[in-house]
Structure formats: structure tokens, C-alpha cells
Amino acid sequence: MAIIPDMRTSSPGKTRQAGADGRRGDFMTSLAKGLEILAAFEVGHPLGNQELVAITGLPKTTVSRITGTLASLGYLRLDEQSRKYSMGARVLGLGASVQRHIGLLRTARPHMQRLADELDIAVILGARDRTGLVFLEVIHPPRNALTINTDSGSVVPIERTSIGLAYLVAAPVPERVHMLQALRDAHPDDWEDIRGVVERAHKDYRERGFVVSQRGRGGLISGVGVPMVLGQSGVFSFACVGPSIQLSEVRLVQVLGPRLVETVAVIGQAMRAAGPERG
């Protein structure tokens, strides 16, 4: 289970009198500081703690504690190499209307739509939310009456779904270690089974370029997943999913998987051609 840093001030639970607008009593200082940190990312590129100190005017120790907390909760994502933060999956998943303005979603959606139309299958784009995957975009099949009952903003287990496993196999090693430890702590009785599923996902990805999940989510949903790494924007994952009764292993492995790999490659090329500002 993730450890959330203590971000209490010297007078926990108390509020302060705000400035000229006359707010009193209901103004929470710690929340306001956290929102100031998030608002700083409107500059559109990753920021380190020192840059956040300069932008917000908050003390360095305060900034470090808040960014650590926001990263633990999934609102920020830390790049281990640069030690800079960017918006996390939980922020991206707050509203579909906001998500559609993100470069990846604008680029990916028409390609996802074509794949859904061609294969009559649900196509999903997701990003990590702690030990789950939040759906950033869901394209439902145009003709199939049997479909998944989820939409943008839904969160599914990372260890039991094709879209989650696809993220896990491509995540940077430190992040992967952290996620696996969190899963082990959260599911001690099922850990051996989970480890076996993860190991099979790594084998699938090495051999095929995609991962397969059959009879996932209570035996109702099966699918294939493919990750995409977008530099400092992080890892995203795509999946084609549908009712298990309609998706045989042959269809998953010989049709859906290869077609999803092709589609994700095209999206990745389009993102790289568009430049870093689109990611």
C-alpha cells in the first residue's frame, strides 16, 4: 500500500483567514497549496521541485511534501531520470471534456475509431491510476449488441486486465517494482497467482508485441493490450476488449493483437511527428 507523506502543518485541522476577498473559516491552507502546485503545470511541460518553488513562492520543504503526496495519489507523475513531475493519470481522468483537448487523445481517437469499426470491438486508451488503469477514452463497437459497460473515467485492476498488464510490462523498472510491491501488499493471499499472470504478460509481450487477458474481470471480459511510451509524457496503454464468449484465443492472438500493434505504432508515429507539445 502506498505511503502518503504527512503534509500537516503545525496546526492541523485549523483554517486561516484569507486575503482581500474576505474568505474565513472554510479556507483550507494545505488544500490551497496543493492546488497552487497543480495549477503551476499549466505551463505545459514537466517541472522539478525547485521550479515549483520559484513559480508558487512556497517553501521548498512544503513543495517537496506536496508533490510527493500528489504523486502517491496519482495526481502527479515523477520521471525518475529527470526528477521532474508532470500531470498524472488521476488529473487526466477527471473529465472527458478536458481529456479530448490533450494531444494524444486528439491524435489517437480517429485511429481507435477505425479499429473499432473494422473489428466491431471496444477500443480503449488508458493510463495508470496507482494500482489501476483509468480509461482516458473508450470507443464502443458500432454494431455489436454485447459490449463492455464502461466509459471514460472508469478504473480497472492493473493486474487482471489486458490494458493494465500492457502498462505494467512497459513501465520503467523503478515504477514497476513499486507497483508490484503495492500489489503484493494489497493481495498477499493471491500474490502467487498475480505473479504468474504478470510473468505470462511479459512473455506474451516479448514474443508477440502484445499481452493477452482471457476471462478477466470475473470471467466476463477478454482482450489484448499494447503499451506506448511517449518520452516524458510517460506510458499509456491501448486495448481491444469484449465479452469472453465472443473472443476465442485464435481471434485474440491472430486478429486483435496484431491489428492493435499496428494501430498503436501509427499513433506513436503521429505523436512523434507532431512534436513534444502534443504529448
N, C-alpha and C positions, 0 to 999 in steps of 0.2 A: 504494500500500500504506500502510495506516495506520501512523503513527509512534507507538510506545509510549514514553511518558516513562520515563526512568531512575528507578526507585524504590529503588535500592540504598542501604543505609545505609553509614556509614563503614567498616564491617567486613563486606563482602559474604560470604555463604555461611556465616557463623557463626550460632550459635543462642545463646539466653540461658537462664539458669536462671529458671524460672517461680516463682510465689509459693508460697503455703502448701500447695498440693496436691502439691508435690514434683516437678513435671514438669521434666525436664532433657534437654538434648541434642537431642531431636526437636522442640522447640518453636521454630517459625519466627516471629520477631518481625514481619517485614514482612507475612506472611500473616495473622497475628493482627490487625494494624492494619487491613488491608483488610476483614476480616470484621467488625471493630467498626464500620467505616463502613457496610457493608451492613446490619448489624443496626440502625443508627440509623433506618432507613427504616420500621421497624415503627410509627412514629408515624402513618403513613398519608397523608402529604402531602409535596410536594416540599421539599427542603432546600438551602440555599446552603452554601458552604464555611464561612462564619462560624458558622452554626447547627451545623454538624457539629463544629466546634472546641469549641463550648460543650457539646455532648452527649457527645463522646468524650474530651475533655481532651487530644487530640493537638495538636501544634504546627500552626500554620496552613500552613506550607510542606509539612509531611507530608500534611496533608489535601488540599491542592491537587494534589500529585503523585499521590496515590492515586485521587482522584476523576477526574483526567484519564486515568489508566491504565484505571480501570474503565469509563469512558465510551468509550475507544478500543476496548475489548474487547467492548462491548455489554452490560455488566452494569449500567451506569447510563446514563440518557439526559439530556442537558443541554438545557434550554429556553433558546434563545439570547436571548429577550427578558427573562426574569426572572433569568437566570443561576443557576437552581436545578436541582437534579438530582432525578430520580425513577427508580424501578426500570426497568431496560432489558429488552429482549426476551430476552436470554440467561437472566436470572433467571426471567422468566415461563415460559420453555420448559423449565425444569429438571424439572418433574414435572407430569403431567396431574392428579394428585390435588390438588395445590396450585392449579393453574390454575382448577379448577372453582369455587373459592371467590372468584375475582375477579369483581367486579360485572359487567363486560362479558360474561364467559363465561356467567354465570348468566342474564343478560338475552338474549343472542344465541342460545343453544343451541336453545330451542324454536322460534324463527323459522327457524333454519337447518334444523332437523329437518323442519319443514313444507315448506320449499322442496325439500329432498332427496326427501321423499315424493312431492310433487306432480310434480316433473320427473324423478325417478329418476336423479339426478345427484349426484356428490360435492360437498359444500359445505364450504368451508374458511375459517377465520379465522386471520390471521397478523399478525406484527409484525416489524420489521426486526432482523436479526442481522448487523451490519456490512454486507457487500455481498450478503447473502442475506436470505431471509424464513423465519422459523421458524414452523411451524404450531402455533398455540395450541389449535385444535380442528379436528377432521376428522369430518364426518358422512358416512358412506358411503351409497350408494344402497341402498334396501331390496330391490330386485328384480333389478337389473342384474348379470349374472354378470361382465361386464367392468368393472373399476373400477381406480382408482389404488392402487398398492401402497405407500401411505404412511400415517402416523398422526401424532398429536400429538408434537411434538419434532423432526420432520423439518425439514431446511433445504434450500431450493431457490434457484437463482440469481435475483437480483432483476431482471436484465436480460433474462431469457429466459422468464419465466413471467407469466401474466396477473396473478397475485396480487402478484408483485414489481413489475411495471410500474405497477399501481394504486397501490402505496405511493409509488413514485418520483414520479408526476405530482402527488401531493398533499403531498409533503414540503415543509417550509419551505425557502426558497431557499438559505440557507447550508448546510443539511444536504444538499440536492440537489446543490449544487456539489461538496461534499466527496465524496459517493457517486460522482458522475460522474468526478471526478478519480481516485478509487480504482479505478474500473472501467477507466479509460484506462491507468493504470499497470499494472494486473494483466493486461490483454488488449490490448497495443499492436498486435498483428497483426490483431485483429478489431475494433478500435475504430470504424472507419468503418461497419461493419455494425451494431454495437451502437448507435451514434449514430442511425442510420436507424430502428432498432426503437424507440428512445426517442422520437424525433420523431413517429413514427406513433402511438405511445401517447398523446402529448399531443394530437394531432389528434383521435383517437378520443374521448378524454375530453371535449374541448371540444364536439364535435359530438353525442355520444351520451350522455355521462354515465358511460361505462364503457370499459374497454380490452379489446382482443381479442388473444389469442395463439393462432395456429393452428400445429399441428405443432411445438409446443415440446417441449423435453426429449427431443431425439433423434428427433423425428418421431412420438412415441407419444401425447403428451398435448396437448389443446387446451382453451381455456377463456376465460372472461370475468372481469374483475376490477373491483371498485368500492372506492374508499377511503372511510374515515370518520375525520374529525378530531374528537378528543374533548378539546378545550382543552389543559390541562397534561398530561393523560394521553397526549397525542401522537396519532400517526397509526396507524391499523390498516387492514388491507385484507381484503376478502372475495373469494372466487372460487367460481365453479361450473366444475368441470373434469371431463374424462372422456377416454376413448380417442378419438383423432382420427378413426378410421374411423366413429364414431357421430355426430360433431358437424360438420355442414356449416356453411358460413358463414351460411346462412339461419337455421339453428337458433340459432347463437351470437348473431347480431345481432338477430333478430326475436323470439326467445323468452327465451333465458337472460339476456341482458344487461338487457332491461327489467325482468324479474322480479327479478333481483338488485338492481337500483337501488331498486325498491320495497321489498324486504326490508330493505336497509341503511338506508333512510330511516325505516322503522318502528322498527328497533333504535335508531337515533340519537335519535329522539323519546322512546323509552322511557328511554334513558340520561339525557337532559336532564331529563325529568320526575322521575327518581329522585333527582337532585341530584348534586353533585360527589363525595360519598363513595362512590358506586357505581362511579366511573370509575377 
